[in-house]
Amino acid sequence: MDITQILLAAQSPDANLRTVAESNLTQFQEQNLPNFLLSLSVELSNDEKPPESRRLAGIILKNSLDAKDSAKKELLTQHWVSVDPSIKSKIKDSLLVTLGSSVHDARHTSSQVIAKVASIEIPRREWLDLIAKLLGNMTLPGASAPLKQATLEALGYVCEEISPQHLEQDQVNAVLTAVVQGMNQTELSPEVRLAAVKALYNALDFAESNFANEMERNYIMKVVCDTAVSKEVEIRQAAFECLVAIASTYYSHLDYYMQTIFNLTANAVKGDEEPVALQAVEFWSAICDEEIALQDEYEGSDDGNSTIHFRFIEKALPSLVPMLLETLLKQEEDQDQDDNVWNISMSGGTCLGLIARTVGDAIVPLVMPFVQANITKPDWHCREAATFAFGSILEGPSVEKLAPLVQGGLDFLLNTMNDSNSQVKDTTAWTLGRVFELLHSPAGANPIINNSNLPRIMAVLLESSKDVPNVAEKVCGAIYFLAQGYEDAESMSSVLTPYLPNVIAALLSAADRADTTHFRLRASAYEALNEIVRVSNVPETSGIIGQLLQEIMRRLNLTFDLHILSSGDKEKQSDLQALLCGVLQVIIQKLSSTDAKSIIAQTADQLMTLFLRVFACHSSTVHEEAMLAIGALAYATGPDFVKYMPNFFTYLEAGLQNYEEYQVCSISVGVVGDICRALEDKILPFCDRIMTVLLKDLSNSMLNRSVKPPIFSCFGDIALAIGENFEKYLPYAMPMLQGAAELLGTLDQSDDDMVDYGNQLRRGIFEAYSGILQGIKGPKAQLMIPYATHLLQFTEAIFRDRSSVTKAAVAVLGDLADTLGASSKDLFQTHLFHAEFLRECLDLDDEVRETASWAQGMINQAVVS
């Protein structure tokens, strides 16, 4: 097979040639992976081959080593590991040779592939001479600029792919030396300098001990600050990106350099190209993030004035805030039309918001003069900037500081919704949303909204919901937050009842607009509708919500008649169905938790028919929303839901088996729990198939791990529903629970995500045991004795570990004593940790204390009986 010809044919405009070539490549890959990878690396390294075949060879090579999906990535890693070492060595030599290629694309791809191989091999203590070989390129007499540039790029990518613990300190020192030398002004090639700055950015995580050493730190910081004033824009931008990363990673070492950095950022913000200015503002945002995190960490403790909290923002405030306020005046025309726009004015406003969260009240007197000076100027730029500044500082300062300003300015903001300029209206609607989100508290001491201003607020919002789409979208957001304020004070939401019909009509009308070219207005309108329903006062509004239910069902029914001519049409249909199912879920939940339950009972058949038709349209997002709505319907209809099970079960089973779209799988698992609670033992005929799929899911290495804890909880739900009938599943479920308990000991405790996952897994295991123990309680309780010792050992390990799943662990002890009764006496007398554990729990919050006190009673009964 001539690999060059096949690679070229795979890019041919002729579909037949392409198909044959792709099939040949797949066949070669499956039949002889080592030689396939070697052929690709040789193609990539050969300067005499066409650029097109080399480019594709590099892409396929990279995709043969890495994937976004973690399970697929693991599989590709195993494939590479199993390749013969001599062939791997040839591939790696080819890649290193390619760094010296005269073709930029080949060099670039090769540096990426080298990093992918390194990410597999270096953690396994293989390819240990890679760093030395790369550094050798940098010191090679007469090394060309392209070779140095590609080598630095490779070093940067390697640092991005591996963890700091995988390199020895002397290797890190050598990498930093090479990188910093590459940044030096004596290096004549701008491409090499740019690659060096980017490599430093990726290597910063490795430089902890270098930053701890004052001399080395001074040298690195000097080179970065010098590079920030290079004559090339891209290099200046990359240098500021390094400063941003240093702010996040080495905040505690920054004090000595802050005056220099302030001057650099101020000059960049005032006069440099936008990409550089954006990074200069980003530096201060990063400092804010660090100081907010420090304040959160030390909140309520005596170390509030910790030595590492330098209060850089507070010190820079008098100069920093005016600098950022100036950026707000640099808006682009029509920036309100594009949700993804990111420019210096957006960046400045975002930073201002972070500063407000960092210093609180101190920002208000610095910003308000700017607001007052600009809010009425004829130039719309000034009016928009003033409104943006005001909206940006609403989170952070105290309610006492802001309430008088907001109460004084609310009428002005409402008037501004009639401004002649669309961008001013857009920002005003956003600011109103922020006011309602952050300061509107009906039960608070300073309510922003009262009986005298509510009619005006509602009139303005309803009128402005008809404005251009981007303004209307922000108005829907403001309605959402206005309603949300009543969530914790639902009894006070009666004040909204008179407006409900008009608000619902306005939001439905906004969702229907033909000018919604961007989906956001429709989504925003339906989200606001959901919130209005959530907070409504049902005795007064059940009739209105009942009518809304009929309207949303009518709309969902219409989606089945849409003409689907393209994948874009299909996506629009799916998005709309998902939104409508979301509204139906909220309505079902609202009405089923009150005396208005009969409304759901009367429409349940129609609702279920609609949801099943949605499933027949096959799309994962709709699948999720419809599944959640069905869970709500099961809760609302209780045992009557059983009549829907034969038709629905096919879709439920498909959802449980859908391990590729794991969110669908996870939601389906949750719905099984809802149905168990609704049907109780009527779910029994379906349990064999449900348990079979759940057990398969647990064994499936391709399923995202986040679904596994809910599956264990689901075992508990099933056992509670079917009681002693769970006996037949014990030989399968219990080893799974014990295996998961053992897996907990192997998780990486230094990784926050793993710690969270460990806690979810513990909770899932405990909820499974609790459900199974309660379900089997009675004549067959003795079936649990073989598993009791393991459960107590596991609970003790969790107690010693000081894990955050205390309530679930305590509940299990009570359930064990309650179910086994006198049979658990010896167990509790052997495992005495429970006394200390329960004693500690009696000092915790009410919920845990109550559970602990109940568990204590159960154990005492078992031990004395």
C-alpha positions in Angstrom: 0.0 0.0 0.0 1.4 3.4 -1.0 0.5 5.4 2.1 1.1 8.8 0.4 -1.5 8.0 -2.4 -4.1 6.8 0.1 -3.6 9.9 2.3 -4.1 12.1 -0.7 -7.1 10.1 -1.9 -8.7 10.5 1.5 -8.8 14.3 0.9 -10.1 14.0 -2.7 -13.2 15.9 -3.8 -14.4 12.6 -5.4 -16.6 10.9 -2.7 -16.0 7.4 -4.1 -12.2 7.8 -4.0 -12.5 9.2 -0.4 -14.6 6.3 0.8 -12.2 3.7 -0.6 -9.1 5.5 0.9 -10.7 5.9 4.3 -11.6 2.2 4.3 -8.0 1.3 3.3 -6.7 3.5 6.2 -9.0 1.8 8.7 -8.1 -1.6 7.4 -4.4 -0.9 7.7 -4.9 0.5 11.2 -6.9 -2.5 12.4 -4.7 -5.1 10.8 -1.2 -3.8 11.7 -1.3 -0.8 14.1 2.5 -0.7 14.7 3.4 -0.4 11.0 0.4 1.9 10.4 1.8 4.4 13.0 5.3 4.0 11.8 4.3 4.7 8.1 2.5 7.8 9.3 5.5 9.1 11.2 7.8 8.4 8.2 5.3 10.3 5.9 5.3 13.2 8.3 9.1 13.4 8.6 9.8 13.2 4.8 10.3 16.7 3.3 9.9 15.3 -0.2 6.3 14.2 0.4 3.4 16.5 -0.5 2.3 18.9 2.4 -1.3 17.6 2.2 -0.4 13.9 2.8 2.0 15.0 5.6 -0.6 17.1 7.3 -3.2 14.3 7.3 -0.6 11.8 8.5 0.2 14.0 11.5 -3.5 14.5 12.3 -4.2 10.7 12.2 -1.1 10.0 14.2 -2.2 12.5 16.9 -5.8 11.1 17.0 -4.3 7.6 17.3 -2.8 8.6 20.7 -5.4 10.9 22.2 -9.1 11.5 22.5 -11.4 13.8 24.4 -13.4 10.9 25.8 -11.5 9.5 28.8 -12.5 5.9 28.1 -11.4 6.1 24.5 -8.2 7.8 25.5 -7.4 5.0 27.9 -7.9 2.5 25.1 -5.6 4.4 22.7 -3.0 4.6 25.5 -3.1 0.8 25.9 -2.8 0.3 22.1 0.4 2.5 22.1 1.9 0.8 25.2 1.5 -2.6 23.5 3.4 -1.6 20.3 6.8 -3.2 20.0 9.5 -1.0 21.7 11.8 -1.0 18.6 8.9 0.3 16.4 8.0 3.0 19.0 11.7 4.0 19.1 11.7 4.5 15.3 8.4 6.5 15.4 9.9 8.8 18.2 13.1 9.3 16.2 11.0 10.2 13.1 9.1 12.8 15.2 12.2 14.4 16.6 13.7 14.6 13.1 10.6 16.3 11.8 11.2 19.2 14.2 13.9 20.3 11.8 11.7 20.2 8.7 11.5 23.1 6.4 7.7 22.9 6.4 6.0 24.8 9.2 2.9 22.5 9.4 5.0 19.4 9.7 7.1 20.9 12.5 4.0 22.1 14.3 2.2 18.8 14.1 5.3 16.9 15.1 5.7 19.0 18.3 2.0 18.1 19.2 2.5 14.4 18.6 5.7 14.3 20.6 3.7 15.8 23.5 1.0 13.2 23.2 3.5 10.4 23.2 5.2 12.0 26.2 1.9 12.2 28.1 1.7 8.4 27.9 5.4 7.5 28.4 6.9 10.0 30.8 4.4 9.1 33.7 5.4 5.4 33.0 9.1 6.3 33.4 9.7 5.8 29.7 11.3 8.2 27.1 13.3 9.7 29.9 15.9 11.2 27.5 13.2 13.3 25.6 13.8 16.5 27.5 17.6 16.2 27.1 17.1 15.5 23.3 14.9 18.6 22.9 17.3 20.8 24.9 20.1 19.4 22.7 18.4 21.1 19.7 18.5 24.4 21.5 22.3 24.3 22.1 23.2 22.7 18.7 25.9 24.9 17.0 24.2 26.6 14.1 20.7 25.4 15.0 18.2 27.0 12.6 15.5 29.3 13.9 12.7 26.9 12.7 14.3 24.0 14.6 14.5 26.1 17.8 10.9 27.4 17.3 9.5 23.8 16.9 11.6 22.5 19.8 10.3 25.2 22.1 6.8 24.5 20.9 7.3 20.8 21.7 8.7 21.6 25.2 5.7 23.8 25.9 3.2 21.1 24.7 5.0 18.5 26.8 4.7 20.7 29.9 1.0 21.1 29.1 0.4 17.4 28.8 2.3 16.0 31.9 2.2 16.8 35.6 5.0 18.6 37.5 5.8 15.5 39.6 6.9 13.7 36.4 9.9 15.9 35.8 13.1 16.0 38.0 14.0 19.4 39.3 17.2 19.5 37.2 15.1 18.9 34.1 12.8 21.7 35.1 15.8 24.0 35.6 17.2 23.1 32.2 13.8 23.7 30.5 13.3 27.1 32.1 16.9 28.1 31.2 16.3 27.2 27.6 12.9 28.9 27.5 14.1 32.1 29.1 17.2 32.2 26.8 14.8 31.8 23.9 12.8 34.9 25.1 15.9 37.0 25.3 16.2 40.0 23.0 19.5 38.7 21.8 17.4 35.9 20.0 16.9 37.5 16.6 14.0 35.4 15.4 10.6 36.7 16.6 9.1 33.2 15.9 11.6 31.6 18.3 10.9 34.3 21.0 7.1 33.8 20.6 7.5 30.0 21.0 9.7 30.6 24.0 7.1 32.8 25.8 4.3 30.3 25.0 6.5 27.5 26.3 7.2 29.4 29.5 3.4 29.8 29.9 3.0 26.1 29.9 6.0 25.5 32.1 5.0 27.8 34.9 3.3 25.1 36.9 6.7 23.3 37.0 8.5 26.3 38.4 7.4 26.2 42.0 10.8 25.8 43.5 12.3 28.3 41.1 9.8 30.9 42.2 10.6 30.2 45.8 14.2 31.1 45.1 14.5 34.9 45.0 17.4 35.2 42.6 15.8 32.8 40.0 12.4 34.5 40.5 13.8 37.9 39.9 15.4 36.7 36.7 12.3 35.1 35.4 10.1 38.1 36.2 12.6 40.5 34.7 12.6 38.6 31.4 8.8 38.4 31.3 8.4 42.1 32.1 11.0 43.0 29.4 9.2 40.8 26.9 5.9 42.6 27.7 7.3 45.6 25.9 8.7 43.8 22.8 8.0 45.4 19.5 5.9 42.5 18.2 2.2 42.5 19.3 1.9 38.7 19.5 5.0 38.5 21.8 3.7 41.3 24.1 0.3 39.5 24.3 2.0 36.2 25.2 4.1 37.9 27.9 1.0 39.4 29.5 -0.6 35.9 29.3 2.4 34.7 31.4 1.8 37.5 33.9 -1.8 36.5 34.2 -0.8 32.9 34.9 1.9 34.0 37.4 -0.8 36.1 39.2 -2.9 32.9 39.6 -0.1 30.5 40.4 2.4 32.6 42.4 0.4 35.4 44.0 2.3 35.0 47.2 5.6 36.0 45.5 4.3 39.1 43.6 4.7 41.9 46.1 8.1 43.1 45.0 7.1 43.3 41.3 3.6 45.0 41.6 4.6 48.6 40.9 6.4 47.5 37.7 3.5 45.3 36.6 1.0 48.2 37.4 2.9 50.5 35.1 3.1 47.8 32.3 -0.6 47.1 32.5 -1.6 50.8 32.7 0.4 51.6 29.6 -1.0 48.6 27.8 -4.6 49.4 28.7 -4.2 53.0 27.7 -2.3 52.7 24.4 -1.6 49.1 23.2 -3.3 47.0 20.7 -6.5 45.4 22.0 -5.2 41.8 22.3 -2.4 43.1 24.6 -4.7 45.5 26.5 -7.2 42.6 27.1 -4.5 40.5 28.8 -3.4 43.5 30.9 -6.9 43.8 32.3 -7.1 40.1 32.7 -4.0 40.3 35.0 -6.1 42.4 37.5 -9.0 40.0 37.1 -6.7 37.2 38.1 -5.5 39.1 41.1 -9.1 39.7 42.2 -9.9 35.9 41.8 -6.9 35.2 44.1 -7.9 37.8 46.7 -11.6 36.7 46.7 -10.5 33.1 47.2 -8.2 34.2 50.1 -11.0 36.2 51.7 -13.4 33.2 51.4 -10.7 30.9 52.9 -10.1 33.1 55.9 -13.7 34.3 56.4 -14.6 34.1 60.1 -11.1 33.0 61.2 -8.5 35.0 63.1 -6.1 34.8 60.2 -8.1 37.3 58.3 -5.0 39.5 57.9 -2.9 36.5 56.7 0.6 37.4 55.6 -0.1 36.1 52.0 -3.1 38.4 51.5 -1.3 41.5 50.2 -4.5 43.4 49.4 -3.1 44.5 46.0 -6.5 45.6 44.7 -7.2 47.7 47.7 -3.8 49.4 47.4 -4.2 50.0 43.6 -7.8 51.1 43.9 -7.4 54.9 43.4 -5.5 54.3 40.1 -7.0 51.0 39.0 -10.7 52.0 39.0 -10.3 55.2 36.8 -8.2 53.2 34.4 -10.9 50.6 34.0 -13.7 53.1 33.8 -12.0 54.6 30.8 -12.1 51.2 29.0 -15.9 51.2 29.3 -16.1 54.1 26.8 -14.4 52.0 24.1 -17.5 50.0 23.0 -17.8 48.6 19.5 -20.9 49.5 17.4 -23.5 46.7 17.6 -21.6 44.7 20.2 -25.0 44.0 21.9 -25.9 42.0 18.8 -23.2 39.3 19.4 -23.3 37.4 22.7 -19.7 36.1 22.1 -18.1 39.5 21.7 -15.1 40.1 24.0 -13.5 43.5 23.8 -11.8 45.9 26.1 -15.0 47.5 27.4 -16.5 44.1 28.2 -13.2 43.0 29.9 -13.0 46.3 31.9 -16.6 45.9 33.1 -16.0 42.3 34.1 -12.8 43.3 36.0 -14.7 46.1 37.7 -17.3 43.6 38.9 -14.5 41.4 40.4 -13.0 44.4 42.1 -16.4 45.2 43.7 -16.5 41.6 45.1 -12.9 42.0 46.3 -13.1 45.4 48.1 -16.9 45.8 48.7 -18.1 49.2 49.7 -14.8 51.0 48.9 -15.5 50.8 45.2 -18.8 52.7 45.3 -17.4 56.3 45.9 -14.9 55.7 43.1 -17.5 54.6 40.5 -20.5 56.8 41.3 -19.0 60.1 40.1 -18.3 58.5 36.7 -21.9 57.2 36.6 -23.4 60.6 37.5 -21.1 62.5 35.1 -22.0 60.2 32.1 -25.5 58.9 32.5 -27.2 61.9 30.8 -24.7 62.9 28.2 -25.9 63.1 24.6 -23.2 60.6 23.4 -24.7 57.1 23.8 -21.2 55.7 24.6 -21.2 57.7 27.8 -24.7 56.7 28.8 -24.0 53.0 28.1 -20.7 53.1 30.0 -22.3 54.7 33.0 -25.0 52.1 33.2 -22.5 49.3 32.7 -20.3 50.7 35.5 -23.3 50.8 37.8 -24.5 47.3 36.9 -21.0 45.9 37.4 -20.6 47.0 41.0 -23.8 45.6 42.4 -22.2 42.4 43.8 -19.8 42.9 46.6 -20.7 46.1 48.4 -23.2 45.9 51.3 -27.0 46.2 50.7 -26.9 49.2 53.1 -24.4 50.9 50.8 -26.2 50.1 47.6 -29.9 50.2 48.5 -30.2 54.0 48.7 -28.4 54.3 45.3 -30.6 51.7 43.7 -33.8 53.1 45.2 -32.8 56.6 44.0 -31.8 55.3 40.5 -34.4 52.7 39.8 -36.8 55.2 38.3 -34.0 56.5 36.1 -33.2 53.0 34.9 -36.8 52.3 34.1 -37.0 55.6 32.0 -33.8 54.6 30.2 -35.6 51.5 28.8 -37.0 54.1 26.4 -33.5 55.3 25.3 -33.0 56.0 21.6 -30.0 53.7 21.5 -30.4 49.9 21.5 -27.0 49.3 23.3 -28.0 51.6 26.1 -31.3 49.7 26.5 -29.6 46.3 26.3 -27.2 47.3 29.2 -30.0 48.9 31.2 -32.1 45.7 31.0 -29.0 43.7 32.1 -28.5 46.1 35.0 -32.2 45.8 36.1 -31.7 42.0 36.0 -28.6 42.4 38.3 -30.6 44.7 40.7 -33.4 42.1 41.0 -30.9 39.2 41.2 -28.6 40.7 43.9 -30.7 43.2 45.9 -34.3 42.4 45.6 -35.3 40.7 48.8 -39.0 41.1 49.6 -38.6 39.9 53.2 -35.4 42.0 53.8 -34.9 45.2 55.7 -34.4 47.3 52.5 -36.9 45.9 49.9 -36.1 47.4 46.5 -39.5 46.5 45.1 -42.6 47.7 46.9 -46.3 48.2 46.3 -45.8 51.7 45.0 -43.1 50.9 42.3 -44.1 47.4 41.3 -46.9 48.6 38.8 -44.3 50.8 37.0 -41.6 48.1 37.0 -44.1 45.5 35.5 -45.4 48.0 32.9 -41.9 48.8 31.7 -40.7 45.1 31.6 -43.9 44.0 29.7 -43.5 46.8 27.2 -39.7 46.2 26.8 -40.2 42.5 26.2 -41.4 43.6 22.7 -38.1 45.4 22.0 -35.4 44.0 19.6 -34.4 40.4 20.5 -31.2 41.1 22.4 -33.0 43.7 24.6 -36.0 41.5 25.0 -33.8 38.6 26.1 -32.2 40.7 28.9 -35.8 41.8 29.9 -36.8 38.1 30.2 -33.8 37.7 32.4 -34.9 40.6 34.6 -38.4 39.1 34.9 -36.8 35.8 35.9 -34.8 37.4 38.7 -37.7 39.5 39.8 -39.8 36.3 40.3 -36.9 34.5 41.8 -36.8 37.0 44.7 -40.1 35.5 45.9 -38.7 31.9 46.0 -37.8 32.2 49.7 -40.9 34.3 50.5 -43.6 32.5 48.5 -46.4 33.8 50.7 -45.4 37.3 49.4 -45.6 36.3 45.8 -49.3 37.1 45.8 -48.2 40.6 44.8 -47.4 39.1 41.4 -50.8 37.4 40.9 -52.6 40.4 39.3 -49.8 40.6 36.7 -49.6 36.9 36.0 -51.9 36.7 32.9 -50.1 39.6 31.2 -46.6 38.3 32.1 -47.4 34.8 30.8 -48.8 36.4 27.6 -45.7 38.6 27.1 -43.3 35.7 27.7 -45.1 33.4 25.3 -45.2 36.2 22.7 -41.5 36.8 23.1 -40.8 33.0 22.7 -42.9 33.0 19.5 -41.2 36.0 17.8 -40.3 35.4 14.2 -37.2 37.6 14.7 -35.6 35.2 17.2 -32.6 34.5 14.9 -30.7 33.7 18.1 -32.2 30.9 20.2 -31.4 32.8 23.4 -34.6 34.9 23.5 -36.8 31.9 23.2 -34.8 30.0 25.9 -34.8 33.1 28.2 -38.5 33.6 27.8 -39.3 30.0 28.7 -36.9 30.1 31.7 -38.6 33.2 33.0 -42.0 31.5 32.5 -40.7 28.5 34.6 -39.7 30.8 37.4 -43.0 32.7 37.4 -44.8 29.3 37.7 -42.4 28.2 40.5 -43.1 31.1 42.7 -46.8 31.6 42.0 -49.2 31.3 44.9 -51.2 28.3 43.8 -54.6 28.7 45.5 -54.9 32.0 43.6 -53.2 31.0 40.4 -54.1 27.3 39.7 -56.7 28.3 37.1 -54.1 30.4 35.2 -51.5 27.7 35.4 -54.0 25.1 34.3 -54.6 27.2 31.2 -50.9 27.6 30.6 -50.5 23.8 30.9 -53.0 23.4 28.0 -51.2 26.0 25.9 -47.8 24.4 26.4 -49.2 21.0 25.5 -50.7 22.6 22.4 -47.3 24.0 21.5 -45.6 20.7 22.1 -48.1 19.0 19.8 -47.4 21.4 17.0 -43.7 20.6 17.1 -44.5 17.1 15.6 -45.8 18.8 12.4 -42.7 20.9 11.7 -41.2 20.3 8.3 -37.8 18.7 8.9 -35.6 19.2 5.8 -32.1 19.4 7.3 -30.1 18.6 10.5 -30.6 22.3 11.4 -34.4 21.9 11.3 -34.1 18.8 13.4 -31.9 20.6 16.0 -34.4 23.5 16.2 -37.3 21.1 16.7 -35.3 19.3 19.4 -34.4 22.6 21.2 -38.0 23.7 21.2 -39.3 20.4 22.4 -36.7 20.4 25.2 -37.8 23.9 26.4 -41.5 22.9 26.3 -40.9 19.7 28.2 -39.0 21.8 30.7 -42.0 24.1 31.2 -44.3 21.1 31.6 -42.0 19.5 34.2 -42.2 22.8 36.3 -46.0 23.0 35.9 -46.4 19.3 36.9 -44.2 19.8 40.0 -46.0 22.9 41.0 -49.5 21.6 40.7 -48.8 18.1 42.1 -47.4 19.6 45.4 -50.7 21.3 46.2 -54.5 20.8 46.2 -54.5 21.4 42.4 -53.2 17.8 41.8 -56.5 16.9 40.1 -55.5 19.2 37.1 -52.5 16.8 36.5 -54.6 13.7 37.0 -57.0 14.9 34.3 -54.3 15.6 31.7 -51.9 12.8 32.6 -52.9 10.6 29.7 -52.4 13.4 27.2 -49.1 14.4 28.8 -47.8 10.9 28.6 -48.8 10.5 25.0 -46.9 13.8 24.1 -43.8 12.7 26.0 -43.7 9.3 24.2 -44.0 11.1 20.9 -41.1 13.3 21.9 -39.0 10.2 22.6 -39.9 8.9 19.1 -38.1 12.0 17.7 -34.8 10.7 19.1 -32.5 13.4 20.4 -30.5 13.3 23.6 -31.4 16.9 24.9 -35.1 16.3 24.5 -34.7 12.8 25.9 -33.3 14.4 29.1 -36.0 17.0 29.4 -38.9 14.6 28.6 -37.4 12.0 31.0 -37.3 14.6 33.8 -40.9 15.6 33.1 -42.0 12.0 33.2 -40.2 11.6 36.6 -42.4 14.6 37.8 -45.5 13.0 36.3 -44.7 9.7 38.1 -44.5 11.5 41.4 -47.8 13.4 40.6 -49.8 10.3 39.6 -48.4 7.8 42.1 -49.5 4.2 41.7 -51.7 5.1 38.7 -48.5 5.6 36.7 -48.3 1.8 36.3 -50.6 2.0 33.3 -48.0 3.9 31.3 -45.1 1.5 32.1 -45.5 -1.0 29.2 -45.3 1.8 26.5 -42.7 3.9 28.4 -40.4 1.1 29.5 -38.8 0.7 26.1 -37.6 4.3 26.3 -36.5 4.1 29.9 -34.5 1.0 29.2 -32.9 2.7 26.2 -32.0 5.7 28.4 -30.4 3.4 31.0 -28.4 1.7 28.3 -27.2 5.0 26.7 -23.7 5.1 28.2 -22.4 7.3 25.4 -24.7 10.2 26.3 -24.1 9.7 30.0 -26.3 12.6 31.1 -29.3 10.8 29.6 -28.2 7.6 31.4 -27.9 9.5 34.7 -31.3 11.2 34.4 -32.9 7.8 33.5 -31.4 6.3 36.6 -33.0 9.2 38.6 -36.4 8.5 37.0 -36.2 4.9 38.0 -36.0 6.2 41.6 -39.0 8.5 41.0 -41.0 5.5 39.5 -40.0 3.2 42.4 -41.4 5.8 44.9 -44.6 6.2 42.9 -45.3 2.5 42.1 -43.8 0.8 45.1 -44.2 -3.0 44.6 -46.1 -2.5 41.3 -42.7 -2.0 39.7 -41.7 -5.6 40.4 -42.5 -6.9 36.8 -39.9 -4.5 35.4 -37.2 -5.0 38.0 -35.3 -7.9 36.3 -34.7 -5.9 33.2 -33.9 -2.7 35.2 -31.4 -4.5 37.5 -29.8 -6.3 34.5 -29.1 -3.0 32.8 -27.9 -1.2 36.0 -25.5 -4.0 36.8 -24.1 -3.9 33.2 -23.7 -0.1 33.5 -21.6 -0.5 36.7 -19.3 -3.0 34.8 -19.0 -0.8 31.8 -15.6 1.0 31.8 -16.9 3.3 29.0 -19.6 4.8 31.2 -18.8 8.2 32.7 -18.0 7.6 36.4 -20.4 10.3 37.6 -23.4 7.9 36.8 -22.2 5.2 39.1 -23.0 6.7 42.5 -26.7 7.4 41.5 -26.9 3.7 40.3 -26.0 2.5 43.8 -28.7 4.9 45.3 -31.1 3.5 42.8 -30.5 -0.1 44.2 -31.7 1.3 47.5 -34.8 2.8 45.8 -35.6 -0.5 44.1 -35.2 -2.5 47.4 -37.4 0.0 49.3 -40.1 -0.4 46.6 -40.1 -4.2 46.3 -39.1 -5.2 49.8 -38.0 -8.8 50.4 -38.4 -9.5 46.7 -34.9 -7.8 46.4 -33.5 -11.1 47.7 -32.8 -12.5 44.2 -30.6 -9.5 43.4 -28.4 -9.6 46.6 -25.8 -12.0 45.1 -25.2 -9.5 42.2 -25.7 -6.1 43.9 -23.7 -6.8 47.1 -20.4 -7.7 45.5 -20.7 -4.5 43.4 -21.2 -2.4 46.6 -18.2 -4.1 48.2 -16.0 -3.6 45.1 -16.9 0.1 45.0 -16.1 0.4 48.7 -12.7 -1.1 48.0 -12.1 1.2 45.0 -12.4 4.2 47.3 -9.1 3.4 48.9 -7.3 3.8 45.5 -8.6 7.3 44.6 -6.1 10.1 44.3 -6.7 12.3 47.4 -4.7 15.2 46.0 -7.2 15.7 43.1 -10.2 17.8 44.2 -12.5 16.2 41.5 -11.5 12.7 42.8 -12.3 13.7 46.4 -15.8 15.0 45.3 -16.3 11.8 43.3 -15.2 9.7 46.4 -17.8 11.5 48.5 -20.6 10.9 45.9 -19.6 7.2 45.8 -19.7 6.9 49.6 -23.1 8.5 49.7 -24.4 6.3 46.9 -23.1 3.1 48.7 -24.7 4.1 52.0 -28.0 5.0 50.4 -28.0 1.6 48.7 -27.3 -0.2 52.0 -30.0 1.8 53.8 -32.6 1.1 51.1 -31.7 -2.6 51.0 -31.7 -3.0 54.8 -35.1 -1.2 55.1 -36.5 -3.2 52.2 -35.5 -6.6 53.5 -36.4 -5.9 57.1 -38.8 -8.6 58.4 -38.8 -12.4 58.0 -35.8 -12.4 55.5 -33.6 -9.9 57.5 -31.1 -12.7 58.2 -30.1 -12.6 54.5 -28.1 -9.4 55.4 -25.9 -11.0 58.1 -23.1 -12.1 55.7 -22.7 -8.5 54.5 -22.9 -6.8 57.9 -19.3 -7.1 58.9 -18.1 -5.6 55.7 -20.6 -2.7 56.0 -19.4 -1.9 59.6 -15.7 -2.0 58.5 -16.5 0.3 55.6 -18.5 2.7 57.9 -15.6 2.7 60.4 -13.1 3.5 57.6 -15.3 6.5 56.6 -15.5 7.7 60.2 -11.7 7.5 60.6 -11.3 9.3 57.3 -13.4 12.2 58.5 -15.4 12.1 55.2 -18.3 14.5 54.6 -21.0 11.9 54.3 -21.7 11.7 58.0 -25.6 11.7 57.9 -25.7 8.8 55.4 -23.2 6.8 57.4 -25.1 7.3 60.7 -28.4 6.4 59.0 -26.9 3.0 57.9 -25.8 2.1 61.5 -29.4 2.7 62.6 -30.8 0.8 59.7 -28.5 -2.2 60.4 -29.6 -2.3 64.1 -33.2 -1.8 63.1 -33.2 -4.6 60.5 -31.1 -7.2 62.2 -32.3 -6.5 65.7 -30.8 -8.9 68.3 -28.7 -10.6 65.5 -26.6 -7.4 65.3 -25.7 -7.4 69.0 -22.3 -9.2 68.6 -21.4 -7.1 65.6 -21.9 -3.9 67.5 -20.0 -5.2 70.5 -17.1 -6.2 68.2 -17.1 -2.9 66.3 -17.1 -0.3 69.1 -16.3 2.7 67.0 -20.0 3.5 66.7 -20.1 4.9 70.2 -17.4 7.5 69.5 -18.9 8.2 66.1 -22.4 8.9 67.4 -21.1 10.9 70.3 -19.3 13.2 67.8 -22.5 13.4 65.6 -24.5 14.8 68.6 -22.4 18.0 68.3 -23.2 18.5 64.6 -26.2 20.2 62.9 -29.8 19.4 63.8 -30.4 17.0 60.9 -27.3 14.8 61.7 -28.0 15.1 65.4 -31.6 13.8 64.9 -30.4 10.9 62.8 -27.6 10.0 65.3 -30.0 10.1 68.2 -32.4 7.7 66.3 -29.5 5.4 65.4 -28.2 5.4 69.0 -31.7 4.3 70.1 -31.8 1.4 67.5 -28.3 0.2 68.5 -29.1 0.3 72.2 -32.3 -1.8 71.6 -30.3 -4.3 69.6 -27.5 -4.6 72.1 -29.7 -5.0 75.2 -32.2 -7.4 73.6 
